[in-house]
Amino acid sequence: MDLPKLQNILTHLILSGFIILLSQSVISGDAHIKESKVQEWIDKSKNIKIQFAYSPEKPIIDTFTELKFSVQDLETAEHIKNFDARVVVTNGQRLFKFENITVADGDFSVKYLFPDDGTHQVLTRINTNYSILLSSFSVFVPHQSSPSLLNPFPNTPGQQNENEHLTNIIITIVISIAVLTLTIVMIKKASVR
């Protein structure tokens, strides 16, 4: 094989490895809440949009989950400023309230410990100077394995995805290095002849 062909193959293999590596990343394109999954509640009559997201993406029972809200003017996408908010979290059996939340700039968040798995409703009441707005969002808390004698620290749902992501990155790097090494050896053998 001649040297230009080997260099061309090497270039394609390295670029393919980097494309695979970059494809493992998640890009969020939202300007107000920087999470990958954003729910929206729109009230056209009051010209208000509420965006909602939570972190971590897969809540863990009895671990704080941040519930994030962004209240915006529907037409301009500017934040609604200086209002009071109330957040209620329920699974249909239990009810927890966050009351008297004063919001200056349109974004606010609360931290909540989900006591069990399943679907939970997050209800908000926004009191602006000129209107009252009610909204509803849902949060799914996946079932989690309880600790056992053989596995006292079971993986949480988020950890499984992170471990798989790390494994994919390591495999991509190892394959790229192996291909690069093989190509260099082939180039050296071709130049010796």
N, C-alpha and C positions, 0 to 999 in steps of 0.2 A: 504494500500500500504506500502511496506517495505521501509526503509530508503535508501538502495542502488539504488532502482529503481527511487525514487524521485530525488536523486542526479544526476543520469544519465539523466533524463528528463531536470532538471535544466541546466546542462552543455550544452546539445544540444540546448536549447532555447536561452541561452546567446550567444553561438557561432553563431547561426542563426541571432540574432540581430546585432552582430558586422559585420557579412558578408554583411547584407543588408546595414548597415551604410557605410561600406567601398566601396560598389559597387556604391555609389553615387558620388565618386570622379572620375575625369578625369585625366589620366596619359599620359603625353607626352613623347615620346621616342626619339625625335630628338635632336641631339647633338649641332647643330648650331643655330637654332631658336627654342625657347621653347614655341611654340604655338601648339594648338591641330590640326589646319588645315594649312598645309604648301603646297604651290604650288611650282612646280619646272619647270624651263626652262633649257633644256640640249642642248648644242651645241657640238656634238661629233667631228666635224671637228676642233674646236678650243680648245677642251678638257676642257670646262668650264661648270659648273653648277651654276645656280642662284636659290636660295630658296627665297620665298616670303611669308610673313604672315602679318596679320594686327590685331591691338588690339584697341578697343574691337572687339570680334568676330562678333558682330552684331552692325555695326556702327550706330551712332545716328546723324541725320541731325543737322548741325551747331554746332557740338561738335568735338573736335580734335580726329582724328583717327591716330594712329601711323602705318605707312607703313614700314615694316622691310625687309631688304634684306641681304642675305649672299652669297658672290661670292666665289666659291671654284674650285679647280682643280678637274676635274672629276675622275681621277684615284686615287689620294692620299687623297682626301677630305680635303686637307690643304687649308687655305684661300689664295686667290689671294691678293697680297699686293700692295699698292701704285698705285692707279688708280684714274681716274676721272669718275664721274657718272652724269647722267642727268635723271630726272624722270619727266614724263608728265602724268597728270591725266585728263581723258576726259570721258564724257558721250555721245559723238557724237555731242553735241551742244556747250558745254563750254570746255575750255582748260586751264589748269594751269600748269606752268613749274617750276621745281626746277632745277636750272642750277649751274654749277661749284661746284659740290660736290666733295671735295677731300677726298679720303678714304685711310687710312693708313693700316688697319688690315683686310679688307675683309668684315666687317659687317658695315652697315650704316642704318639709318632710317630718315624719314621725317614725319612731322605731317601735316595732311590735314583736312580741314573742308569740308565735303561733303555737297553741297548746296541743294541737293534733293535726293529722293529715286531712286531706279532702279539699273541697272548694269553699272558700271564704269570700264573703261580700265585703267590700270596702265602700261605705257610703260617706259622701261629703255634703256639707252644707256651707255654701259661700255667701256671706253677707257683705255686699258692697254698699256704697252710699245710695245707690239707686235701685238695687234689686237683690233678690234672694235666689240662689241657684242650688238645686239638688242634683247630685250625680251618683252613679253606682259603677263600681268596677269589680272585677273578680281576680282572686289569687288562688292558684292551685298549689297546695303543699303536697308533694309526693309522699307515698308511704315509705317509711324508712325501717330498715331492719333494726331490731333491738339488740343490744349487746348480749353475747353469750359467753360461756366459759372458754370456748375455743377461739372466739373472735371478740375480745372485749372492746375493740375500737373499729366497728364496721365502717366501710366507706360511705360517705354521704353522696347523694346524687351528683353534686358539683365536683367532688374529688374524682369520680370516675371519669368524667369528661376531661378534666385537666390532665389526668394520667395518660389517657388515650392521646391527647394532643401532644404531650411531651414525648411519648413513644413515637408518634408520627414524625416529629421534628428530628429525633435522634436517628431514626431509620433513614430519613432523607439525607441527612448529613453524612452518615456512614456510606450510603450508596454513592453519593457525589464524590467522596474521597476515594472510594474504591475505583470508580470509573476514571477519575483524574490520574490515579497512580497507574492503572493499566494503560491508559493512553500515553503517559510519559514513557513507560517502559517500551511500548510499541514504537514510539517516535525515536527513542534512542537506538533500538534494534534496527530500525529502517535507516538511520543516519550512519550506522557502523558499516552497513553493506555498501 
